Amino acid sequence: MTKQVKNQAIDLSAKPRRLPFVQAATGTATIAWMMLQTVLLPPAALAQQPNQNQNTLSYSDLIERVEAGQVRRIQVDPTRNVAQVQLENQPESAPPKEVVLFTTNNDELIEVARENSVELEVQRSADTSIVTSLLTHALLAFI
């Protein structure tokens, strides 16, 4: 389909042409995004890897140790759902053991800790989910 404007024919069915630098930038961003996805492991793959760290305890092991009087202090981080545990036989300079907590209800841990006079502290870490979400959306908008 053509249209006459001032004695010139304009083809209306032709696709608009992009500027070369826009095409190059879009292509580069697409390639970078694809490479980033292949290099980084998704969170689901990381969650399924067995934990080889010797500085961790299971939740049930933590409850057993609290009941046996082997725990000095528990520091709970509800943002990350992790507890930092200092054992009685552990030196003060040693890093605390980490325990992954349940996401909703840790009443049993709190009750057992209080019954056995274990120092219990709740300390929230910075929640960076909003920043991550904004950066992800900005990257998607760029592409």
Short mmCIF file of the C-alpha atoms (twelve columns), coordinates in Angstrom:
data_MODEL
# 
_entry.id   MODEL 
# 
loop_
_atom_site.group_PDB 
_atom_site.id 
_atom_site.type_symbol 
_atom_site.label_atom_id 
_atom_site.label_alt_id 
_atom_site.label_comp_id 
_atom_site.label_asym_id 
_atom_site.label_seq_id 
_atom_site.Cartn_x 
_atom_site.Cartn_y 
_atom_site.Cartn_z 
_atom_site.pdbx_PDB_model_num 
ATOM 1   C CA . MET A 1   0.000  0.000   0.000  1 
ATOM 2   C CA . THR A 2   1.448  3.382   -0.964 1 
ATOM 3   C CA . LYS A 3   0.466  6.943   -0.209 1 
ATOM 4   C CA . GLN A 4   1.270  10.036  -2.256 1 
ATOM 5   C CA . VAL A 5   2.687  12.960  -0.291 1 
ATOM 6   C CA . LYS A 6   4.035  15.982  -2.224 1 
ATOM 7   C CA . ASN A 7   4.688  13.963  -5.356 1 
ATOM 8   C CA . GLN A 8   6.568  11.245  -3.416 1 
ATOM 9   C CA . ALA A 9   5.355  7.700   -2.927 1 
ATOM 10  C CA . ILE A 10  5.622  6.352   0.630  1 
ATOM 11  C CA . ASP A 11  5.380  2.602   1.172  1 
ATOM 12  C CA . LEU A 12  3.217  2.094   4.287  1 
ATOM 13  C CA . SER A 13  3.773  -1.688  4.447  1 
ATOM 14  C CA . ALA A 14  7.522  -1.382  5.006  1 
ATOM 15  C CA . LYS A 15  8.810  -1.976  8.537  1 
ATOM 16  C CA . PRO A 16  10.386 1.009   10.263 1 
ATOM 17  C CA . ARG A 17  14.145 0.737   10.384 1 
ATOM 18  C CA . ARG A 18  15.973 0.883   13.683 1 
ATOM 19  C CA . LEU A 19  19.102 2.881   14.126 1 
ATOM 20  C CA . PRO A 20  22.273 0.735   14.021 1 
ATOM 21  C CA . PHE A 21  23.384 1.622   17.564 1 
ATOM 22  C CA . VAL A 22  19.946 0.660   18.962 1 
ATOM 23  C CA . GLN A 23  20.186 -2.713  17.233 1 
ATOM 24  C CA . ALA A 24  23.705 -3.230  18.589 1 
ATOM 25  C CA . ALA A 25  22.706 -2.239  22.134 1 
ATOM 26  C CA . THR A 26  19.666 -4.525  22.123 1 
ATOM 27  C CA . GLY A 27  21.703 -7.420  20.756 1 
ATOM 28  C CA . THR A 28  24.487 -6.875  23.292 1 
ATOM 29  C CA . ALA A 29  22.025 -6.701  26.192 1 
ATOM 30  C CA . THR A 30  20.314 -9.894  25.023 1 
ATOM 31  C CA . ILE A 31  23.598 -11.776 24.747 1 
ATOM 32  C CA . ALA A 32  24.737 -10.523 28.163 1 
ATOM 33  C CA . TRP A 33  21.425 -11.599 29.744 1 
ATOM 34  C CA . MET A 34  21.684 -15.093 28.202 1 
ATOM 35  C CA . MET A 35  25.280 -15.494 29.369 1 
ATOM 36  C CA . LEU A 36  24.347 -14.342 32.871 1 
ATOM 37  C CA . GLN A 37  21.592 -16.962 33.060 1 
ATOM 38  C CA . THR A 38  23.935 -19.763 32.025 1 
ATOM 39  C CA . VAL A 39  26.709 -18.787 34.429 1 
ATOM 40  C CA . LEU A 40  24.642 -18.201 37.565 1 
ATOM 41  C CA . LEU A 41  22.913 -21.091 39.295 1 
ATOM 42  C CA . PRO A 42  19.227 -20.595 39.964 1 
ATOM 43  C CA . PRO A 43  18.135 -20.574 43.632 1 
ATOM 44  C CA . ALA A 44  16.274 -23.877 43.198 1 
ATOM 45  C CA . ALA A 45  19.494 -25.627 42.174 1 
ATOM 46  C CA . LEU A 46  21.359 -24.114 45.115 1 
ATOM 47  C CA . ALA A 47  18.660 -25.216 47.546 1 
ATOM 48  C CA . GLN A 48  18.936 -28.838 46.432 1 
ATOM 49  C CA . GLN A 49  22.679 -29.113 46.957 1 
ATOM 50  C CA . PRO A 50  23.658 -30.973 50.129 1 
ATOM 51  C CA . ASN A 51  25.223 -28.741 52.731 1 
ATOM 52  C CA . GLN A 52  28.866 -29.713 53.160 1 
ATOM 53  C CA . ASN A 53  29.547 -27.050 55.772 1 
ATOM 54  C CA . GLN A 54  30.696 -28.424 59.145 1 
ATOM 55  C CA . ASN A 55  29.419 -25.285 60.838 1 
ATOM 56  C CA . THR A 56  25.730 -26.233 60.615 1 
ATOM 57  C CA . LEU A 57  23.241 -28.136 62.743 1 
ATOM 58  C CA . SER A 58  19.874 -29.589 61.888 1 
ATOM 59  C CA . TYR A 59  16.780 -28.266 63.661 1 
ATOM 60  C CA . SER A 60  16.214 -31.554 65.511 1 
ATOM 61  C CA . ASP A 61  19.879 -31.681 66.568 1 
ATOM 62  C CA . LEU A 62  19.532 -28.147 67.943 1 
ATOM 63  C CA . ILE A 63  16.466 -29.124 70.010 1 
ATOM 64  C CA . GLU A 64  18.301 -32.192 71.377 1 
ATOM 65  C CA . ARG A 65  21.374 -30.142 72.300 1 
ATOM 66  C CA . VAL A 66  19.251 -27.469 74.016 1 
ATOM 67  C CA . GLU A 67  17.478 -30.154 76.074 1 
ATOM 68  C CA . ALA A 68  20.870 -31.689 76.963 1 
ATOM 69  C CA . GLY A 69  22.169 -28.297 78.162 1 
ATOM 70  C CA . GLN A 70  24.855 -28.014 75.489 1 
ATOM 71  C CA . VAL A 71  23.723 -24.635 74.079 1 
ATOM 72  C CA . ARG A 72  24.836 -21.309 75.543 1 
ATOM 73  C CA . ARG A 73  23.106 -18.794 73.226 1 
ATOM 74  C CA . ILE A 74  20.711 -18.726 70.252 1 
ATOM 75  C CA . GLN A 75  20.410 -15.709 67.984 1 
ATOM 76  C CA . VAL A 76  17.384 -15.933 65.634 1 
ATOM 77  C CA . ASP A 77  17.188 -14.031 62.347 1 
ATOM 78  C CA . PRO A 78  13.537 -14.182 61.184 1 
ATOM 79  C CA . THR A 79  14.326 -12.426 57.891 1 
ATOM 80  C CA . ARG A 80  16.671 -15.193 56.730 1 
ATOM 81  C CA . ASN A 81  15.012 -17.971 58.838 1 
ATOM 82  C CA . VAL A 82  18.375 -18.878 60.344 1 
ATOM 83  C CA . ALA A 83  19.566 -19.232 63.931 1 
ATOM 84  C CA . GLN A 84  23.162 -18.646 65.024 1 
ATOM 85  C CA . VAL A 85  23.951 -21.076 67.863 1 
ATOM 86  C CA . GLN A 86  26.813 -20.820 70.345 1 
ATOM 87  C CA . LEU A 87  27.500 -24.172 72.049 1 
ATOM 88  C CA . GLU A 88  28.791 -24.553 75.618 1 
ATOM 89  C CA . ASN A 89  31.983 -26.351 74.568 1 
ATOM 90  C CA . GLN A 90  32.684 -23.852 71.773 1 
ATOM 91  C CA . PRO A 91  35.283 -21.103 72.333 1 
ATOM 92  C CA . GLU A 92  33.988 -17.506 72.154 1 
ATOM 93  C CA . SER A 93  36.232 -16.785 69.162 1 
ATOM 94  C CA . ALA A 94  34.757 -19.672 67.130 1 
ATOM 95  C CA . PRO A 95  32.006 -18.810 64.661 1 
ATOM 96  C CA . PRO A 96  28.524 -19.851 65.773 1 
ATOM 97  C CA . LYS A 97  26.792 -22.820 64.188 1 
ATOM 98  C CA . GLU A 98  23.948 -22.114 61.767 1 
ATOM 99  C CA . VAL A 99  20.555 -23.779 61.887 1 
ATOM 100 C CA . VAL A 100 17.915 -23.342 59.185 1 
ATOM 101 C CA . LEU A 101 14.573 -22.633 60.863 1 
ATOM 102 C CA . PHE A 102 11.001 -23.211 59.782 1 
ATOM 103 C CA . THR A 103 9.462  -20.281 57.954 1 
ATOM 104 C CA . THR A 104 6.381  -19.804 60.101 1 
ATOM 105 C CA . ASN A 105 6.450  -21.431 63.503 1 
ATOM 106 C CA . ASN A 106 9.447  -21.847 65.809 1 
ATOM 107 C CA . ASP A 107 7.485  -21.925 69.055 1 
ATOM 108 C CA . GLU A 108 8.996  -25.277 70.054 1 
ATOM 109 C CA . LEU A 109 12.524 -23.887 69.855 1 
ATOM 110 C CA . ILE A 110 11.601 -20.801 71.885 1 
ATOM 111 C CA . GLU A 111 9.808  -22.899 74.514 1 
ATOM 112 C CA . VAL A 112 12.678 -25.403 74.880 1 
ATOM 113 C CA . ALA A 113 15.233 -22.569 75.066 1 
ATOM 114 C CA . ARG A 114 13.295 -20.812 77.845 1 
ATOM 115 C CA . GLU A 115 12.800 -24.057 79.803 1 
ATOM 116 C CA . ASN A 116 16.555 -24.718 79.717 1 
ATOM 117 C CA . SER A 117 17.634 -21.119 80.472 1 
ATOM 118 C CA . VAL A 118 19.319 -20.592 77.109 1 
ATOM 119 C CA . GLU A 119 19.980 -16.978 76.137 1 
ATOM 120 C CA . LEU A 120 17.644 -16.243 73.225 1 
ATOM 121 C CA . GLU A 121 17.932 -13.154 71.038 1 
ATOM 122 C CA . VAL A 122 15.948 -12.129 67.950 1 
ATOM 123 C CA . GLN A 123 17.888 -9.910  65.571 1 
ATOM 124 C CA . ARG A 124 16.604 -9.090  62.085 1 
ATOM 125 C CA . SER A 125 19.046 -8.688  59.219 1 
ATOM 126 C CA . ALA A 126 18.528 -6.187  56.428 1 
ATOM 127 C CA . ASP A 127 15.812 -7.267  54.010 1 
ATOM 128 C CA . THR A 128 17.157 -6.759  50.485 1 
ATOM 129 C CA . SER A 129 14.259 -8.339  48.609 1 
ATOM 130 C CA . ILE A 130 12.838 -4.955  47.563 1 
ATOM 131 C CA . VAL A 131 16.165 -3.793  46.104 1 
ATOM 132 C CA . THR A 132 16.593 -7.094  44.269 1 
ATOM 133 C CA . SER A 133 13.084 -6.856  42.876 1 
ATOM 134 C CA . LEU A 134 13.623 -3.287  41.656 1 
ATOM 135 C CA . LEU A 135 16.919 -4.178  39.990 1 
ATOM 136 C CA . THR A 136 15.368 -7.182  38.271 1 
ATOM 137 C CA . HIS A 137 12.466 -5.125  36.956 1 
ATOM 138 C CA . ALA A 138 14.833 -2.383  35.785 1 
ATOM 139 C CA . LEU A 139 16.921 -4.949  33.907 1 
ATOM 140 C CA . LEU A 140 13.816 -6.439  32.298 1 
ATOM 141 C CA . ALA A 141 12.600 -2.961  31.310 1 
ATOM 142 C CA . PHE A 142 15.988 -2.275  29.708 1 
ATOM 143 C CA . ILE A 143 15.755 -5.390  27.585 1 
# 
